Every structure is written in C-alpha cells, then in structure tokens.
Amino acid sequence: MGNSESVVTPWEVRGEVDYRELIERFGVEPLTERIVNRLKVHAGGLHLLLRRGMFFAHREFDEWMDSYERGVKVILYTGRGPSGNTHLGHLIPWLFTKYLQDTFKCELYFQVTDDEKFLFNPELTTEQVAEFTKENLLDIIAVGFDPERTKIFTNLSYSKPLYNMAVRVAKHVTFSTAKATFGFSESSNIGMIFFPAMQAAPCFIHQYLKSEDAHVLIPCAIDQEPYWRISRDVAPKMGYRKPAGIYSKFIPGLGSGGKMSASLPDTAIFLSDTTKEATRKVKNAFTGGQPTIREQKEKGGNPDVCVVYSYLYSLFDEDDKAVSETYESCKGGGLVCGDCKERLAEKVGKFLEEHRRRREAARETVNKYLLRE
C-alpha cells in the first residue's frame, strides 16, 4: 500500500487506512449511489451507516438483490472472533446486518470462530476463548436479530456440519493459494492453514443443510475480504453461487490514529464499560481542536481529523442537519471541544445503558438462537 506504515489483514489492522487503495488491492467495487438507492427502495429508507459512508464497497451486492427480486433464496452470513470483550467497532457489521435482515426478511447464519482465536493467538487457552464466547453471544443477541431467522453457532460446538462442508472447500484450495492470500509461512501451525476452509464453510452451509439453492451475502469489515476470495473461487467447483459481499470501514480508536482495537483498551469503548468509564475515555479522546479556547474561537477546529466528530457522524447522531451544523460550527470556531465531548459522552452513555438492558434479557434467549450438533 502507499502508506508503508499501514497494515490491513484479517488478523491485524494498523496505521492510516486508504480505502480507495483497498478497493484496488482487494479488487472490490465502490458502493455507488445507484446501488444504494436501489437498496433504499427495498428498505424504505437508508441506514445511518450507509448515509454516512461507513459501508463503502461491495462485491456483487447488486446481483444479490437481483436474486432476491427473482425469488431466489437469499441468506446473510457474518461473524465474530471471540478474542476479548466486544467494542463499538465490532458492532458496525452487526447493526447493518440487522438492517438487511429486517429489510429482506432473510435467514442469518452467524459464525463465532472460537477455533480461530485459539489457533492464531498463542496466549489464549480454550477455557479463555470459551468464556469470551459466552459473553460475546449476549452482545450479539442484544443487537436484536430476528430469533426465528437467526442461527448462531460456534465452530467448536457445531463442528460436525461445518467440518463436513470445510473439507469440501479445502479440497479445492492449494497451500500455495492459501499462502499467497494469507501470508502463511513454514512456522504457521497447520490449524491456521486449514482455518480459511472453516471460515468459508458458512457460505454454503444453508445449501448443505437444506439441499436448496441460495445466494449468500456477507456484510463485514473490509479486512475480512480475503476469506471470501477463497469462497468465491471454490463456489463454482462445488456447484454453488458465489457469495456476495458488502464491506465497511473501521471506526477509529479514540487516540490520534488507527482503528478501534481491544489491544489499546483506553482508546476503545467496550460494551462492558460503565457509563463512567466510557465518559472518561470520551473526555480524553483526540480532537481537531486548537490548544486553547481562545484560539479555537479565532481559528476554528478541524472536524475532518476529530475522533469525537467522527463518532457523532458515523454512529451517534441520526440528524443529518445537526451533524452538518456541528461540522460548520466547529470549523468556524463556534464550538469548543468540550461541548462535543459532552454531547458524545451523553449519547454513548445512553447507548450502553440500553445495550446492557438488552444484554441481560438475552441471557434468557440464547438457546433460541444457538445451533448445536
């Protein structure tokens, strides 16, 4: 990539991300106004994440909508790797997936890759991963997916059906392809090398279980796209449709660069944070403001680099007019950073309070969602 400090892989994202460059690198298409407006017709309105450009690229999303309009069974598939507590960045694909499920009334297969996190992280034990999985499941269900149309499974507890599909995928993927796609080396354990087949398996699990044609769409962050390249390569060889994809940007961390990451806890807002903890993190967030209030009023701030404005814009302010006014007022010196931080902290606090309520209710419904062997 143009920025030598930037890294985007399925396991690591760091540095400043150039999304236009990622479109070229991964060979995906920009999400055009025509496609967005087509979705708007089906949904009766656009999700905030679309209006604000958080979902920016796709692969054959328009063909997936073609399938829906022709009466082909359409399916959603997304997932979570349980390596720690859930933070706001993890919610981006899930919130959008719920919007798509509500719009198209389709089934969702939600994969929890507990095997991946054990294989790829030498510090994690299976017991730790199991505990993270248990907690993450509550956050997933709290999003509000339709319990009648949602099937959540963990790879280690639903291994027989997944393995049956994964070996079919693996037969068509050479080690040289996996190595070129994922950067595996001779020091990679053999579980890591097989894992992409497990990640690909849910693209075809509905077809395998139900013995019917289906077209799968995968909403996810752009760093996961290499997995679906493998899935698309093997699909015709297995007699299935190629899965489509729609890809999101990363929500920034609260510091001065990079995406939100659990490895930097003070720059991430976790769904388990108390209101007090979240408020403290927001108050310490990086802004585009001037060093003093006087200079802010004289010179104005720079909302284009401000994390606080980014959160209001991307996630926490539905009112397009209010967001536009915030931008202009900041640039013109009419707002000071403390005002925006107070506003964001209040919105984040309310969001977390509501999520905690839904999360507690989810404890009673886990078995309605969970697939087991």
DATALIN-V71415 format. One record per pair of residues at least 24 apart in sequence whose C-alpha atoms are under 7 Angstrom apart, sorted by the first residue. I is the first residue (numbers start at 1). J is the second residue. If there is no record, write none. Layout:
# DATALIN-V71415
i	j
I	J
I	J
This chain:
# DATALIN-V71415
i	j
8	223
9	223
10	223
10	224
14	258
14	259
15	257
15	258
16	257
16	258
28	57
28	58
28	59
29	57
29	58
29	59
30	56
30	57
30	58
31	56
31	57
31	58
35	62
42	103
43	103
48	318
49	314
52	313
52	314
54	248
54	249
54	314
55	247
55	248
55	249
56	247
56	248
56	249
57	246
57	247
58	245
58	246
58	247
59	244
59	245
59	246
60	244
60	245
61	244
61	245
61	246
64	215
64	217
64	244
72	214
73	213
73	214
73	215
74	106
74	214
74	215
74	216
75	106
75	107
75	108
75	214
75	215
75	216
75	217
76	106
76	107
76	108
76	109
76	216
76	217
76	218
77	108
77	109
77	110
77	203
77	216
77	217
77	218
78	109
78	110
78	111
78	218
78	219
78	220
79	110
79	111
79	112
80	111
80	112
80	113
81	112
81	113
81	114
81	117
82	112
82	113
82	114
82	117
82	129
82	132
82	133
82	136
83	117
83	129
83	132
84	132
85	132
85	136
85	270
86	136
86	270
86	271
87	268
87	269
87	270
87	271
88	269
88	270
88	271
89	250
89	251
89	260
93	219
93	220
93	221
93	248
95	143
97	219
98	145
106	149
107	149
107	150
108	149
108	150
108	151
109	150
109	151
109	152
110	151
110	152
110	153
111	152
111	153
111	154
112	153
112	154
112	155
113	154
113	155
114	154
114	155
114	156
115	155
115	156
116	195
119	191
119	192
120	192
138	359
138	362
138	363
139	359
141	362
142	355
142	358
142	359
142	362
147	368
147	369
150	369
151	369
151	370
151	371
152	369
152	370
152	371
153	370
153	371
153	372
157	372
157	373
158	371
158	372
158	373
160	373
162	198
162	201
163	198
165	201
165	205
166	197
166	198
166	201
169	197
169	234
170	197
172	234
181	226
196	227
199	227
200	227
200	228
200	231
203	243
215	241
215	243
216	243
216	244
217	243
217	244
217	245
218	244
218	245
218	246
219	245
219	246
219	247
220	246
220	247
220	248
221	247
221	248
221	249
221	250
222	247
222	248
222	249
252	307
254	285
254	286
254	307
255	285
255	286
256	286
271	352
275	349
279	345
282	341
282	345
283	341
287	337
289	337
293	336
296	333
296	336
297	333
297	334
298	333
299	333
300	330
300	331
300	332
300	333
301	330
301	331
301	333
302	331
303	327
303	330
303	331
308	340
308	341
308	344
312	344
316	347
